[in-house]
């Protein structure tokens, strides 16, 4: 029995990993062995010959899947960015380095745990001069800079009696942005009056704004603000930026610190991830309302990024939120010194906190150089039901 096992492993070792028997293959082998056994005990030479033919066919079906994948490689093409929880499409080129084409190659990607489920595609035929291009869907589980490496090829060609699998190491990187969400209601009602309420300033009457600069024309801009001389000089339409628009600024403090006690209770990291997603959606909302948002976060060191005028730098904000590290830290106390008192006083402060003790929050608010208390969002079940929710994937 040991000698037979060694012979079997030696024969399979010439092909690499051993092909696995499919349900059809198991039935085929049982029928073949039954016919051979029946012919041997005297049921007739025809039965024995038929059983031998079936066994020979099974042996051929054992060898051919290995030869089918012997000279097959893959090139993976991933999009540069994707949102966590949303379906994206990747492209793979199935290449054949040998002289013979490969048939019915099943490609499975996302086996390393970064995706919610593996993506799968079938290349019916791939020749040396005509590689097969397949497209499949992936859905990443968490945000961050993700590296996808493990990729599996399998085939049951030609008879489907045996399945042969090969794992390849094909490096690929993708930046997974925070998961998208939606607001159940307006999180900042009356935000157009927030600067006047917070800083005690009175907005200028319409038409009394001071000139603040030039920018390129965007659909929806007032045609009366077109700067014709500057447009002729730049070769494209330019509009005058008003100082009143430039002063609409939000300073958003995001605390993603998770202490040991909160981590022991469980769910702290999920609250921090929800706070990051909420910050991204709130930044987009304020940018659509022509507010400039400056985000101050810690991950693990202080991070400061701005959305720019009218959300021109929203991509930089998403990238900064994607790589924030959730971990222990000093919380909101470490973020206040990052912003100067003058900048903070002339903007609307917003605090997004996953969890913080009330005494610690009151102490931090007392040190903020503002006339009124800032807007505070705390991640809890009641807030989630009333304000924010994840988008369904």
C-alpha positions in Angstrom: 0.0 0.0 0.0 2.9 2.4 0.8 4.6 1.5 -2.5 1.3 2.4 -4.4 1.1 5.7 -2.5 4.6 6.6 -3.4 4.0 5.8 -7.0 0.9 7.9 -7.0 2.6 10.9 -5.4 5.5 10.6 -7.7 3.3 10.6 -10.8 1.3 13.6 -9.5 4.5 15.4 -8.5 5.5 15.6 -12.1 2.5 17.9 -12.7 2.7 20.0 -9.5 -0.4 20.1 -7.3 -2.7 17.1 -7.5 -6.0 17.5 -9.4 -9.1 17.0 -7.3 -11.9 14.7 -8.3 -15.2 16.3 -9.2 -18.6 14.6 -8.3 -18.8 13.5 -12.0 -15.3 12.1 -11.8 -16.1 10.1 -8.7 -19.1 8.5 -10.3 -17.0 7.8 -13.4 -14.3 6.1 -11.4 -16.8 4.0 -9.4 -18.5 2.8 -12.6 -15.1 2.1 -14.3 -13.9 0.1 -11.3 -17.1 -1.8 -11.1 -16.9 -2.8 -14.8 -13.3 -3.9 -14.4 -14.1 -5.9 -11.4 -17.1 -7.5 -13.1 -15.1 -8.4 -16.2 -12.3 -9.8 -14.1 -14.6 -12.3 -12.2 -16.1 -13.6 -15.5 -18.8 -11.2 -16.6 -17.2 -11.0 -20.1 -14.3 -9.5 -21.9 -16.5 -6.8 -23.3 -17.3 -5.5 -19.8 -13.6 -5.6 -18.9 -12.6 -3.8 -22.0 -15.3 -1.1 -21.4 -14.1 -0.6 -17.9 -10.5 -0.4 -19.0 -11.4 2.2 -21.6 -13.3 4.3 -19.0 -10.2 4.1 -16.7 -7.9 5.2 -19.5 -10.2 8.1 -20.2 -10.1 9.1 -16.6 -6.3 9.0 -16.7 -6.3 11.2 -19.7 -8.7 13.6 -17.9 -6.4 13.6 -15.0 -3.4 14.8 -17.1 -5.0 17.3 -19.4 -6.1 19.9 -16.8 -2.6 20.1 -15.6 -1.3 20.7 -19.1 -4.0 23.2 -19.7 -2.7 25.5 -16.9 1.0 24.8 -17.2 1.9 27.9 -19.2 -0.8 30.3 -18.1 -0.1 33.6 -16.3 -2.3 36.6 -15.4 -2.0 40.4 -15.5 -4.4 42.2 -13.1 -5.6 45.8 -13.7 -7.3 47.5 -10.7 -8.9 51.0 -10.6 -6.7 53.4 -8.6 -9.5 54.2 -6.0 -12.7 52.6 -4.8 -15.1 53.2 -1.9 -15.4 50.5 0.8 -18.6 48.4 0.4 -19.2 49.5 -3.2 -18.8 47.1 -6.1 -16.0 47.8 -8.6 -14.8 46.0 -11.7 -11.3 44.7 -12.2 -9.8 43.5 -15.5 -7.5 40.6 -16.0 -5.5 39.4 -19.0 -5.0 35.7 -19.2 -1.8 35.1 -21.0 -0.3 31.9 -22.4 3.5 31.7 -22.6 3.6 28.3 -24.3 2.6 27.3 -27.8 -0.7 25.7 -27.1 -3.9 27.6 -26.2 -5.6 27.2 -22.8 -9.4 26.5 -22.6 -12.0 27.1 -19.9 -9.8 28.8 -17.3 -11.7 30.0 -14.2 -10.1 33.0 -12.5 -10.8 33.7 -8.8 -9.6 36.9 -7.2 -9.8 38.5 -3.7 -8.9 35.4 -1.7 -6.7 37.2 0.9 -9.7 38.5 2.9 -9.6 42.1 1.7 -12.9 41.7 -0.2 -16.3 40.7 1.1 -16.5 37.9 -1.5 -14.1 36.7 -4.2 -14.5 37.9 -7.8 -14.8 35.2 -10.5 -14.6 35.2 -14.3 -14.1 32.5 -17.0 -11.7 32.8 -20.0 -13.1 30.4 -22.6 -10.0 30.4 -24.8 -6.6 32.1 -24.5 -4.0 31.7 -27.2 -0.3 32.9 -27.2 -1.1 35.5 -29.9 -4.6 36.3 -28.5 -4.8 36.7 -24.7 -8.3 36.5 -23.1 -9.5 39.7 -21.3 -12.0 39.0 -18.5 -13.9 41.4 -16.2 -15.1 40.6 -12.8 -16.6 42.4 -9.7 -14.9 43.0 -6.4 -16.2 44.7 -3.2 -13.6 45.7 -0.6 -14.4 45.3 3.0 -12.5 48.2 4.7 -10.8 51.4 3.8 -7.1 52.0 3.5 -4.2 51.2 1.2 -5.0 47.6 0.2 -2.7 45.2 -1.5 -4.3 42.3 -3.4 -1.9 39.4 -4.2 -3.5 36.0 -4.1 -5.2 34.9 -7.4 -6.3 31.4 -8.3 -6.7 29.7 -11.7 -8.7 26.5 -12.0 -9.9 24.3 -14.9 -11.9 21.1 -15.5 -11.1 20.9 -19.1 -11.8 18.8 -21.1 -14.2 16.2 -19.5 -14.9 17.7 -16.1 -13.7 14.6 -14.2 -10.9 16.4 -12.4 -10.4 20.0 -11.3 -6.9 21.4 -11.2 -6.0 24.7 -9.3 -3.0 26.9 -9.3 -2.4 29.9 -7.0 -0.5 32.8 -8.4 1.1 35.8 -6.7 0.0 38.8 -8.7 0.6 42.1 -6.8 -1.9 44.8 -7.0 -2.6 48.0 -5.0 -5.7 50.1 -4.6 -6.7 52.9 -2.3 -10.0 52.1 -0.6 -11.9 55.2 0.4 -14.3 55.4 3.4 -17.7 53.9 2.9 -20.3 56.2 1.5 -23.4 57.2 3.5 -26.5 59.3 3.3 -28.2 61.7 5.6 -31.7 60.9 6.9 -32.2 64.7 7.4 -30.1 67.9 7.1 -27.4 67.6 9.7 -26.8 71.4 9.8 -30.2 73.1 9.4 -29.8 76.8 8.7 -26.1 76.4 7.9 -26.2 79.5 5.7 -26.6 81.6 8.9 -24.0 79.6 10.9 -21.1 82.1 10.4 -23.2 85.0 11.7 -24.4 83.0 14.7 -21.0 81.6 15.6 -18.7 84.6 15.1 -21.2 87.4 15.8 -20.6 88.9 12.4 -23.2 90.5 10.1 -23.1 89.4 6.5 -22.9 92.1 3.9 -25.9 92.9 1.8 -26.1 91.4 -1.6 -24.0 93.4 -4.1 -21.7 94.9 -1.4 -19.2 92.1 -1.3 -15.5 92.9 -1.9 -13.4 91.5 -4.7 -11.4 88.4 -3.5 -9.8 87.0 -6.7 -10.5 85.2 -9.9 -11.4 81.6 -10.7 -12.6 79.6 -13.7 -16.3 79.8 -14.6 -18.5 76.9 -13.4 -22.1 76.2 -14.4 -24.5 78.0 -12.2 -22.2 81.1 -11.6 -23.8 84.5 -11.9 -23.0 85.8 -15.4 -22.7 89.3 -14.0 -19.5 88.2 -12.2 -17.8 87.4 -15.5 -14.4 89.1 -15.8 -14.2 89.7 -19.6 -10.7 91.0 -19.7 -9.3 88.2 -17.6 -11.3 85.7 -19.7 -9.7 87.0 -22.9 -6.2 86.9 -21.3 -6.6 83.3 -20.1 -8.5 82.0 -23.1 -11.4 80.7 -20.9 -14.2 82.2 -18.9 -13.2 83.6 -15.6 -15.4 85.0 -12.8 -14.8 87.3 -9.9 -14.5 85.6 -6.5 -16.3 87.5 -3.7 -14.7 87.9 -0.3 -17.9 87.0 1.4 -17.8 83.6 -0.2 -14.1 83.2 0.8 -15.0 83.8 4.4 -17.4 80.9 4.6 -15.2 78.4 6.4 -15.7 75.3 8.6 -13.1 73.8 10.8 -14.0 70.2 11.4 -12.3 68.3 14.2 -12.4 64.5 13.8 -11.5 62.3 16.7 -10.9 58.6 15.9 -9.1 57.7 19.1 -10.1 54.4 20.7 -8.9 53.8 24.2 -8.4 50.4 25.8 -11.6 50.6 27.8 -13.7 51.4 24.7 -12.0 48.6 22.7 -12.8 46.1 25.5 -16.5 47.1 25.3 -16.5 46.3 21.6 -17.9 48.3 18.7 -15.5 51.2 19.2 -13.7 50.7 15.9 -17.0 50.5 14.1 -18.1 53.8 15.6 -14.8 55.4 14.5 -15.2 54.1 11.0 -18.7 55.5 10.9 -17.4 58.9 12.1 -14.9 58.9 9.2 -17.6 58.2 6.7 -19.8 60.8 8.2 -17.0 63.4 8.0 -16.5 62.7 4.3 -20.2 63.0 3.5 -20.5 66.2 5.6 -17.6 67.7 3.7 -19.2 67.0 0.4 -22.5 68.6 1.6 -20.8 71.8 2.8 -18.7 72.0 -0.4 -21.9 71.9 -2.4 -23.1 74.8 -0.3 -19.9 76.7 -1.2 -18.3 76.3 2.2 -14.6 75.6 2.6 -14.0 72.8 5.0 -10.7 72.3 6.9 -10.5 68.9 8.6 -8.2 68.4 11.5 -7.8 64.8 12.6 -5.3 62.5 14.3 -4.1 59.3 12.6 -1.8 58.7 14.5 -0.2 62.2 14.2 -2.1 65.4 13.6 -3.6 65.6 10.1 -4.8 68.8 8.5 -6.4 68.9 5.0 -8.7 71.3 3.3 -11.5 70.8 0.7 -10.5 74.0 -1.1 -12.9 76.4 -2.7 -16.1 74.8 -3.8 -14.7 71.4 -3.1 -11.9 71.5 -5.6 -9.7 69.4 -3.3 -12.3 66.8 -2.2 -10.1 64.1 -3.6 -7.3 65.0 -1.2 -9.8 64.9 1.7 -11.0 61.4 0.7 -7.4 60.2 0.4 -6.5 61.6 3.9 -9.6 60.0 5.5 -8.8 56.7 3.8 -5.5 56.3 5.5 -6.4 57.5 9.0 -5.3 55.1 11.7 -7.8 54.2 14.4 -6.0 53.7 17.7 -5.3 55.1 21.1 -4.6 58.7 21.6 -5.3 61.9 23.5 -8.5 62.7 21.7 -9.7 66.2 21.0 -7.1 67.7 23.3 -4.4 67.0 20.8 -6.3 68.6 17.9 -7.0 72.1 19.3 -3.4 73.4 19.2 -3.1 72.5 15.5 -5.5 75.4 14.5 -4.6 78.9 15.4 -7.0 80.9 17.6 -7.6 83.5 14.8 -8.5 80.8 12.2 -10.7 79.1 14.6 -12.5 82.2 15.7 -13.3 83.2 12.0 -14.8 79.8 11.2 -17.6 77.5 12.2 -16.2 74.7 14.5 -17.7 71.3 14.1 -16.7 68.3 16.3 -17.2 64.7 15.2 -16.6 62.4 18.1 -17.1 58.6 18.1 -17.2 58.4 21.9 -15.9 60.8 24.6 -16.6 61.3 28.3 -18.9 64.3 29.0 -16.4 65.9 31.4 -13.6 65.7 29.0 -15.7 67.2 26.2 -16.8 70.1 28.4 -13.2 70.8 29.3 -12.1 70.8 25.6 -15.0 73.1 24.6 -14.1 75.6 27.4 -10.6 76.0 25.8 -11.9 76.7 22.3 -11.6 80.4 21.4 -15.1 80.8 20.0 -18.1 83.0 21.1 -20.5 80.1 21.0 -20.2 76.3 21.5 -19.4 74.5 18.3 -21.7 71.9 16.6 -21.0 68.5 18.1 -21.8 65.2 16.6 -21.5 62.1 18.8 -21.7 58.6 17.4 -24.4 56.7 19.2 -27.5 54.7 18.3 -29.9 57.5 18.6 -27.8 59.8 16.4 -27.5 57.0 13.8 -31.2 56.5 13.6 -31.9 60.2 13.2 -29.1 61.6 11.1 -26.8 59.2 9.2 -26.8 55.8 7.6 -24.5 53.7 5.4 -25.5 53.3 1.8 -26.6 49.8 0.8 -24.0 48.1 -1.3 
